[in-house]
Structures are given as structure tokens and as C-alpha cells.
Amino acid sequence: MDRELVSPNLFIVGAAKSGTTSIHNYLNQHPEIHMCTPKEPHFLINKEIGVNRIPSGVINSEEYYDLFYKGKSLTYRGESSVMYLMYPEIVIPKIKYHFGDDVKIIIALRNPIDRAYSGYHHVRRYNVKETNENFLSAWNVCEERYLQDNLMTPASRYKTLGMYYEQVKKYREEFDNVKIVFFEDFKHNSQNEMDSIFCFLGISSILVDQENKYMVGGWNWTNNYVKNLLVSKNKLKQFFKFVIPFKKLRKLIRNRLVDSYSFKTSEMSYIERKVLKDYYEKDILKLSKFLKKDLQHWLS
């Protein structure tokens, strides 16, 4: 296989919980773009951060390049490993070495305060290692816990994931083609933001199909046993796959269980928001100055 023909040249590097799944899938609708499945192989960081931290991550280089084989004749072949933004010191040299400087980088940014809260609930939903039922309790221990537990997902680094200034600065300084997308703008008018992305990529715009909603949050588990059963790999889960071979039926049963053992998450409390505002304020102001964009609304 000629790796040059199947090398990725488009990277959505983050941030997590900032609309990247929608952007990834909308890009994949374009006839000149192939976005890989899985969306987040995290190949460029898996070995460095620990191969057990992202179970769905890709380790083998041949497997990684195979993800882009279907796009070998297209203008763009892309991936969306959202933890890349947090590890520029690992990712940037690897992109340059393996794929060159002439790649396109997309960075989606969301108010880091809201991103952290959404990120916590996402990890609570889909990762059995997050056992803190209180957001601030998880927030206070997240970095120390990550260092102590080599099975803890980097998505649980709620603090560092939102420290955008240095992360964005490094990507902007090292690559000429970096597009910043703000979550609030994307949520308000997704088609307009996609048109801007297509323009950045130098390809014709298309009307994206927005019927499917991706990674809809706003809920969490009431029962940890049911969560562990549905989220983790286990023999009972494998048994149900054997006795119920129909994927749609399994999904229906799973959705019924989720409906029965979940609750709608509450909005951030005043105290929670204040704690995070105090933590992120300086970084937000530096990012605002660097990007020459008013981000005061993130602190209001």
C-alpha cells in the first residue's frame, strides 16, 4: 500500500464536547472528503499516554492507514481525535514528520466552563472509571487521579482540556492552515459554519443533512450496576449479543434500559460556575487577545 495515497491530511484536533462529532459527520457527507471510522483513532498519542487509556484507540500503523484507504482518490482524508489538542508537544512533531506541513487543522472551541461540565457528564455516562457523583469532587481530583491511574481516560482531565491558550497557540504557530470554529456559532447556524469550513478547505460548499443529532447529552445514570453492564466489556454483554443477533433489537433494548435508569442532568450551580470561572479567566483573556476575538461572554 502506498502510504502517501492514504495518509490523512485533515485533522479535527479538538476540543472534546465542542461539536466535533457533528463537524466530522457533516464533512463526511462531502464527495471530496473521507472522514475515518472510528472518528477518534488517537493513533498519534496512544503509545505515549498509555495504550490502555483509550480502549477504542488504534495502535498499529497499518491499521491506522487502512482507515483512510477508501479516501485514497479523494481530496481530503481526515480524522477527529479530540485529545490531540491537549497534547500538542506529541502530536505536532508527528504530523509534521509523517504527513508534512501542508495539512489542514480544524479546532472547535467551546466555553471551557461549559465544556468541562459537559465533559464530566459524558465521562460519567460512558466510562466506568468515573465514580464521582459530584462534579466539583471530580474536578478537584481529576489531574492527580489521572496521573495515579493508568486506565483513566484523558477525557477525565477536565481542567487541562479547557486550557486552550497554549494549546491553540502551538498549533497556530506550527501550521499555516488552522481553522478555529466556535461552538456557539456552530450551534446557532451549523450550515453557515460548514460553508466557512468548506471555503477554508478550498472545495465547493454543500448543503449538509442535519437530521441526525450526534452525541446528545443532558442525562446520566441512576444505577451504577446498569451503567457498568451497558458500558463496560463483560461476559453478560457478549451473551446478549449471541442470543440477540439483531443489532437494531439490541439497540432498542439498550435504549429502553437507558430510559429506565437515567435522569436529566441539572444545570451548573452558581458555585460550580464561579469555581471554574476563577480557574479559567486568565487563560480565556489570553486566548481572546491571541485570536483577536472578544470572548467576554464566556465569563459572564
Backbone hydrogen bonds in HBPLUS format (Angstrom, degrees):
<---DONOR---> <-ACCEPTOR-->    atom                        ^
c    i                          cat <-CA-CA->   ^        H-A-AA   ^      H-
h    n   atom  resd res      DA  || num        DHA   H-A  angle D-A-AA Bond
n    s   type  num  typ     dist DA aas  dist angle  dist       angle   num
A0005-LEU N   A0002-ASP O   3.04 MM   3  5.64 137.7  2.22 113.7 123.6     1
A0006-VAL N   A0003-ARG O   3.08 MM   3  5.15 137.5  2.27  98.1 110.1     2
A0009-ASN N   A0077-ARG O   2.87 MM  68  5.72 152.7  1.95 151.6 158.5     3
A0104-LYS N   A0009-ASN O   2.98 MM  95  6.21 167.8  1.99 141.2 144.0     4
A0079-GLU N   A0010-LEU O   3.10 MM  69  6.63 145.4  2.23 153.9 161.1     5
A0011-PHE N   A0104-LYS O   2.90 MM  93  6.31 162.8  1.93 162.7 168.1     6
A0106-ILE N   A0011-PHE O   2.83 MM  95  6.17 164.6  1.85 156.7 158.2     7
A0012-ILE N   A0079-GLU O   2.95 MM  67  6.33 166.8  1.97 154.0 158.4     8
A0013-VAL N   A0106-ILE O   3.10 MM  93  6.43 144.4  2.23 161.3 171.6     9
A0085-LEU N   A0013-VAL O   2.78 MM  72  5.10 135.1  1.98 162.5 148.4    10
A0108-ALA N   A0014-GLY O   2.60 MM  94  5.75 164.6  1.63 143.0 138.8    11
A0023-ILE N   A0019-GLY O   3.10 MM   4  6.37 167.3  2.11 154.4 158.2    12
A0024-HIS N   A0020-THR O   2.83 MM   4  5.92 163.0  1.86 147.6 152.6    13
A0025-ASN N   A0021-THR O   3.02 MM   4  6.21 165.0  2.05 147.7 151.2    14
A0026-TYR N   A0022-SER O   2.82 MM   4  5.97 156.5  1.88 154.5 161.6    15
A0027-LEU N   A0023-ILE O   2.88 MM   4  6.01 160.9  1.91 152.0 157.1    16
A0028-ASN N   A0024-HIS O   3.09 MM   4  6.29 145.9  2.21 139.2 148.8    17
A0029-GLN N   A0026-TYR O   3.10 MM   3  5.32 151.8  2.18 103.1 111.7    18
A0030-HIS N   A0027-LEU O   3.02 MM   3  5.60 159.1  2.06 115.1 121.6    19
A0033-ILE N   A0030-HIS O   3.11 MM   3  5.44 168.3  2.13 119.1 120.7    20
A0076-TYR N   A0032-GLU O   3.04 MM  44  6.36 159.4  2.08 162.9 167.4    21
A0034-HIS N   A0076-TYR O   2.93 MM  42  6.22 152.1  2.00 141.7 150.5    22
A0078-GLY N   A0034-HIS O   2.81 MM  44  6.21 162.0  1.84 148.8 154.3    23
A0036-CYS N   A0078-GLY O   2.91 MM  42  6.18 165.9  1.93 164.0 162.7    24
A0080-SER N   A0039-LYS O   2.95 MM  41  5.47 157.0  2.00 171.7 168.1    25
A0058-VAL N   A0041-PRO O   2.86 MM  17  5.08 160.5  1.90 138.7 141.8    26
A0045-ILE N   A0042-HIS O   3.22 MM   3  5.81 163.2  2.25 116.1 121.1    27
A0046-ASN N   A0042-HIS O   3.10 MM   4  5.98 140.6  2.26 158.5 170.1    28
A0049-ILE N   A0045-ILE O   3.01 MM   4  6.12 165.8  2.03 173.2 176.5    29
A0050-GLY N   A0046-ASN O   3.06 MM   4  5.82 135.1  2.27 138.8 149.5    30
A0053-ARG N   A0050-GLY O   3.11 MM   3  5.75 170.7  2.12 123.6 126.2    31
A0057-GLY N   A0054-ILE O   2.84 MM   3  5.29 163.4  1.86 123.9 128.3    32
A0064-TYR N   A0060-ASN O   3.02 MM   4  6.31 148.5  2.12 144.8 154.3    33
A0065-TYR N   A0061-SER O   2.96 MM   4  6.27 167.6  1.97 157.6 158.3    34
A0066-ASP N   A0062-GLU O   2.97 MM   4  6.10 147.8  2.07 143.9 153.3    35
A0067-LEU N   A0064-TYR O   3.05 MM   3  5.46 144.3  2.18 107.3 117.2    36
A0068-PHE N   A0065-TYR O   3.09 MM   3  5.68 158.1  2.14 114.7 120.8    37
A0069-TYR N   A0066-ASP O   3.20 MM   3  5.13 168.7  2.21 106.4 109.8    38
A0071-GLY N   A0068-PHE O   2.97 MM   3  5.41 145.2  2.09 109.4 120.0    39
A0072-LYS N   A0069-TYR O   3.11 MM   3  5.28 159.2  2.15 119.3 117.6    40
A0074-LEU N   A0071-GLY O   2.98 MM   3  5.12 162.5  2.01 112.4 118.0    41
A0084-TYR N   A0081-SER O   3.13 MM   3  5.92 165.7  2.15 122.1 126.6    42
A0086-MET N   A0083-MET O   3.11 MM   3  5.55 133.4  2.34 109.1 119.9    43
A0087-TYR N   A0084-TYR O   3.09 MM   3  5.26 145.9  2.21 103.8 113.8    44
A0090-ILE N   A0087-TYR O   3.11 MM   3  5.55 147.6  2.22 111.1 120.0    45
A0091-VAL N   A0087-TYR O   3.00 MM   4  6.15 175.6  2.00 162.7 163.8    46
A0092-ILE N   A0088-PRO O   3.03 MM   4  5.41 154.5  2.09 131.9 139.8    47
A0094-LYS N   A0091-VAL O   3.07 MM   3  5.24 115.9  2.50 100.9 116.9    48
A0095-ILE N   A0091-VAL O   2.88 MM   4  6.13 162.0  1.91 165.0 170.4    49
A0096-LYS N   A0092-ILE O   3.05 MM   4  6.22 171.3  2.05 157.3 159.6    50
A0097-TYR N   A0093-PRO O   2.94 MM   4  6.02 156.7  1.99 142.6 149.3    51
A0098-HIS N   A0094-LYS O   2.89 MM   4  5.92 172.3  1.90 153.9 156.3    52
A0099-PHE N   A0095-ILE O   2.74 MM   4  5.26 152.9  1.81 142.2 151.4    53
A0100-GLY N   A0096-LYS O   3.13 MM   4  4.29 136.5  2.33 105.5 112.6    54
A0105-ILE N   A0177-ASN O   2.92 MM  72  6.16 162.9  1.95 160.3 165.7    55
A0179-LYS N   A0105-ILE O   2.79 MM  74  6.20 162.9  1.82 160.8 165.6    56
A0107-ILE N   A0179-LYS O   2.81 MM  72  6.14 166.6  1.83 168.2 169.9    57
A0181-VAL N   A0107-ILE O   2.81 MM  74  6.10 163.0  1.84 152.6 155.4    58
A0109-LEU N   A0181-VAL O   2.78 MM  72  6.21 157.5  1.83 161.6 169.2    59
A0183-PHE N   A0109-LEU O   2.76 MM  74  5.75 172.8  1.77 153.7 154.9    60
A0115-ARG N   A0111-ASN O   2.82 MM   4  6.00 158.7  1.87 156.6 163.4    61
A0116-ALA N   A0112-PRO O   2.98 MM   4  5.92 155.6  2.04 134.9 139.6    62
A0117-TYR N   A0113-ILE O   3.35 MM   4  6.61 161.4  2.39 144.1 148.4    63
A0118-SER N   A0114-ASP O   2.94 MM   4  6.08 166.4  1.96 152.9 157.0    64
A0119-GLY N   A0115-ARG O   2.72 MM   4  5.80 152.0  1.80 145.0 154.2    65
A0120-TYR N   A0116-ALA O   2.90 MM   4  6.09 153.8  1.97 145.9 151.8    66
A0121-HIS N   A0117-TYR O   3.22 MM   4  6.50 166.7  2.24 147.7 150.2    67
A0122-HIS N   A0118-SER O   2.94 MM   4  6.16 146.8  2.05 144.3 154.3    68
A0123-VAL N   A0119-GLY O   2.96 MM   4  6.22 162.8  1.99 151.9 155.3    69
A0124-ARG N   A0120-TYR O   2.87 MM   4  6.12 157.3  1.92 151.2 158.6    70
A0125-ARG N   A0121-HIS O   2.99 MM   4  6.13 144.4  2.12 137.9 146.4    71
A0126-TYR N   A0122-HIS O   3.06 MM   4  6.29 158.2  2.11 152.1 157.1    72
A0127-ASN N   A0123-VAL O   2.85 MM   4  5.21 135.1  2.06 151.0 151.0    73
A0130-GLU N   A0127-ASN O   3.33 MM   3  6.01 159.6  2.38 115.2 119.8    74
A0138-ALA N   A0134-ASN O   3.12 MM   4  6.45 157.4  2.17 153.5 159.5    75
A0139-TRP N   A0135-PHE O   2.81 MM   4  6.06 157.8  1.86 153.7 161.2    76
A0140-ASN N   A0136-LEU O   2.92 MM   4  5.99 158.8  1.96 145.2 149.2    77
A0142-CYS N   A0138-ALA O   3.03 MM   4  5.70 117.1  2.44 145.6 159.7    78
A0145-ARG N   A0141-VAL O   2.85 MM   4  5.77 164.7  1.87 164.7 169.8    79
A0146-TYR N   A0142-CYS O   3.10 MM   4  6.12 150.5  2.19 136.4 143.9    80
A0147-LEU N   A0143-GLU O   3.20 MM   4  6.48 155.4  2.27 147.2 152.3    81
A0148-GLN N   A0144-GLU O   3.13 MM   4  6.35 143.7  2.27 143.9 154.0    82
A0149-ASP N   A0145-ARG O   3.02 MM   4  6.05 140.3  2.18 150.3 158.9    83
A0152-MET N   A0149-ASP O   3.16 MM   3  5.54 167.1  2.17 114.4 118.3    84
A0156-SER N   A0153-THR O   3.01 MM   3  5.68 166.6  2.03 118.2 122.6    85
A0157-ARG N   A0154-PRO O   3.06 MM   3  5.50 164.8  2.09 116.3 118.6    86
A0161-LEU N   A0157-ARG O   3.09 MM   4  6.09 164.4  2.11 166.4 170.7    87
A0162-GLY N   A0159-LYS O   3.20 MM   3  5.86 149.9  2.29 114.0 121.4    88
A0163-MET N   A0160-THR O   3.09 MM   3  5.25 167.5  2.11 111.8 115.8    89
A0168-VAL N   A0164-TYR O   2.76 MM   4  5.77 174.6  1.77 176.5 176.7    90
A0169-LYS N   A0165-TYR O   2.91 MM   4  5.94 162.8  1.94 151.4 157.2    91
A0170-LYS N   A0166-GLU O   3.06 MM   4  6.13 157.7  2.11 143.1 147.6    92
A0171-TYR N   A0167-GLN O   3.32 MM   4  6.66 159.9  2.37 147.2 151.9    93
A0172-ARG N   A0168-VAL O   2.89 MM   4  6.11 164.6  1.92 159.1 163.9    94
A0173-GLU N   A0169-LYS O   2.90 MM   4  6.01 147.8  2.00 146.6 155.3    95
A0174-GLU N   A0170-LYS O   3.10 MM   4  6.15 139.5  2.27 139.5 149.0    96
A0175-PHE N   A0171-TYR O   3.02 MM   4  5.96 142.2  2.17 149.9 156.7    97
A0185-ASP N   A0182-PHE O   3.01 MM   3  5.44 118.5  2.41 108.3 122.6    98
A0186-PHE N   A0182-PHE O   2.95 MM   4  6.24 160.5  1.99 155.5 162.0    99
A0187-LYS N   A0183-PHE O   2.80 MM   4  5.98 158.2  1.85 154.8 160.2   100
A0188-HIS N   A0184-GLU O   3.04 MM   4  6.15 150.1  2.14 139.2 147.3   101
A0189-ASN N   A0185-ASP O   2.97 MM   4  6.16 161.0  2.01 152.2 156.2   102
A0193-GLU N   A0189-ASN O   3.20 MM   4  6.54 158.1  2.25 151.6 157.5   103
A0194-MET N   A0190-SER O   2.87 MM   4  6.11 152.8  1.94 150.5 158.8   104
A0195-ASP N   A0191-GLN O   2.85 MM   4  6.09 153.2  1.92 149.7 156.9   105
A0196-SER N   A0192-ASN O   3.12 MM   4  6.40 149.4  2.22 139.0 146.9   106
A0197-ILE N   A0193-GLU O   2.96 MM   4  6.28 146.4  2.08 141.4 150.7   107
A0198-PHE N   A0194-MET O   2.82 MM   4  6.11 163.4  1.85 155.5 159.2   108
A0199-CYS N   A0195-ASP O   2.97 MM   4  6.17 152.5  2.05 143.3 151.0   109
A0200-PHE N   A0196-SER O   2.98 MM   4  6.21 153.9  2.05 141.0 148.1   110
A0201-LEU N   A0197-ILE O   2.93 MM   4  6.25 144.5  2.06 146.8 156.8   111
A0202-GLY N   A0198-PHE O   3.00 MM   4  6.20 112.6  2.47 132.8 149.6   112
A0203-ILE N   A0198-PHE O   3.11 MM   5  5.55 171.3  2.12 155.2 154.8   113
A0202-GLY N   A0199-CYS O   2.98 MM   3  4.96 146.2  2.10  98.3 109.0   114
A0265-THR N   A0218-GLY O   3.01 MM  47  5.31 155.6  2.07 111.6 119.4   115
A0220-ASN N   A0263-PHE O   2.88 MM  43  5.50 144.8  2.01 150.3 161.7   116
A0263-PHE N   A0220-ASN O   2.74 MM  43  5.50 148.9  1.84 151.4 161.7   117
A0222-THR N   A0261-TYR O   2.94 MM  39  5.25 159.5  1.98 123.5 123.8   118
A0227-LYS N   A0223-ASN O   3.07 MM   4  6.36 158.8  2.12 147.4 154.1   119
A0228-ASN N   A0224-ASN O   2.85 MM   4  6.00 167.3  1.86 148.4 151.2   120
A0229-LEU N   A0225-TYR O   2.94 MM   4  6.13 151.8  2.02 144.0 152.4   121
A0230-LEU N   A0226-VAL O   2.98 MM   4  6.19 156.8  2.03 151.7 156.5   122
A0231-VAL N   A0227-LYS O   2.80 MM   4  5.78 152.0  1.87 157.3 165.5   123
A0232-SER N   A0228-ASN O   3.12 MM   4  5.42 153.4  2.19 126.9 135.2   124
A0238-GLN N   A0234-ASN O   3.20 MM   4  6.56 155.4  2.26 146.0 152.8   125
A0239-PHE N   A0235-LYS O   2.84 MM   4  6.10 147.4  1.95 145.9 155.5   126
A0240-PHE N   A0236-LEU O   3.02 MM   4  6.34 157.0  2.07 148.7 153.3   127
A0241-LYS N   A0237-LYS O   3.08 MM   4  6.40 146.8  2.20 142.7 151.9   128
A0242-PHE N   A0238-GLN O   3.10 MM   4  6.38 139.3  2.27 138.4 148.9   129
A0242-PHE N   A0239-PHE O   3.00 MM   3  5.08 124.7  2.31  95.7 110.4   130
A0243-VAL N   A0239-PHE O   2.93 MM   4  6.31 160.9  1.97 156.9 161.3   131
A0244-ILE N   A0240-PHE O   2.76 MM   4  5.57 142.0  1.90 139.9 149.8   132
A0250-ARG N   A0246-PHE O   3.05 MM   4  6.39 160.4  2.08 155.1 161.0   133
A0251-LYS N   A0247-LYS O   2.89 MM   4  6.12 155.9  1.95 150.1 157.1   134
A0252-LEU N   A0248-LYS O   2.97 MM   4  6.18 149.0  2.07 139.8 148.1   135
A0253-ILE N   A0249-LEU O   2.98 MM   4  6.28 161.6  2.02 153.0 156.8   136
A0254-ARG N   A0250-ARG O   2.87 MM   4  6.07 159.8  1.91 148.6 154.9   137
A0255-ASN N   A0251-LYS O   2.86 MM   4  6.05 160.6  1.90 148.3 153.4   138
A0256-ARG N   A0252-LEU O   3.01 MM   4  6.26 148.8  2.11 143.9 152.4   139
A0257-LEU N   A0253-ILE O   3.03 MM   4  6.34 155.1  2.09 148.8 155.2   140
A0258-VAL N   A0254-ARG O   2.87 MM   4  6.19 157.6  1.92 153.0 159.7   141
A0259-ASP N   A0255-ASN O   2.92 MM   4  6.12 159.9  1.96 145.7 150.9   142
A0260-SER N   A0256-ARG O   3.01 MM   4  6.22 146.4  2.12 141.4 150.6   143
A0261-TYR N   A0257-LEU O   2.90 MM   4  6.02 142.7  2.04 149.1 158.6   144
A0273-ARG N   A0269-SER O   3.00 MM   4  6.22 167.7  2.01 154.2 157.3   145
A0274-LYS N   A0270-TYR O   2.93 MM   4  6.10 154.7  1.99 146.8 154.2   146
A0275-VAL N   A0271-ILE O   2.95 MM   4  6.17 162.3  1.98 154.5 158.5   147
A0276-LEU N   A0272-GLU O   3.17 MM   4  6.42 164.1  2.19 150.7 154.3   148
A0277-LYS N   A0273-ARG O   2.81 MM   4  5.94 150.6  1.90 145.8 155.2   149
A0278-ASP N   A0274-LYS O   2.94 MM   4  6.10 165.4  1.96 153.1 155.6   150
A0279-TYR N   A0275-VAL O   3.17 MM   4  6.36 147.0  2.28 136.7 145.9   151
A0280-TYR N   A0276-LEU O   2.93 MM   4  6.09 159.7  1.97 153.1 156.8   152
A0281-GLU N   A0277-LYS O   2.96 MM   4  5.62 136.1  2.15 149.6 157.3   153
A0284-ILE N   A0280-TYR O   2.92 MM   4  6.07 160.5  1.96 165.2 171.7   154
A0285-LEU N   A0281-GLU O   3.05 MM   4  6.30 160.9  2.08 154.8 159.3   155
A0286-LYS N   A0282-LYS O   3.07 MM   4  6.30 154.7  2.13 146.6 153.2   156
A0287-LEU N   A0283-ASP O   2.92 MM   4  6.13 157.4  1.98 148.4 154.9   157
A0288-SER N   A0284-ILE O   2.85 MM   4  6.02 158.2  1.90 149.6 155.9   158
A0289-LYS N   A0285-LEU O   3.10 MM   4  6.29 157.3  2.15 143.1 148.1   159
A0290-PHE N   A0286-LYS O   2.95 MM   4  6.14 157.9  2.00 146.4 153.0   160
A0291-LEU N   A0287-LEU O   2.87 MM   4  6.03 164.0  1.90 157.6 160.7   161
A0292-LYS N   A0288-SER O   2.89 MM   4  5.66 116.9  2.30 132.5 147.9   162
A0293-LYS N   A0288-SER O   3.04 MM   5  5.11 153.4  2.11 141.7 148.3   163
A0298-TRP N   A0295-LEU O   2.96 MM   3  5.64 154.9  2.03 117.7 125.0   164
A0299-LEU N   A0296-GLN O   2.89 MM   3  5.44 152.0  1.97 114.0 122.7   165
A0300-SER N   A0297-HIS O   3.40 MM   3  5.03 159.0  2.45  93.6  99.6   166
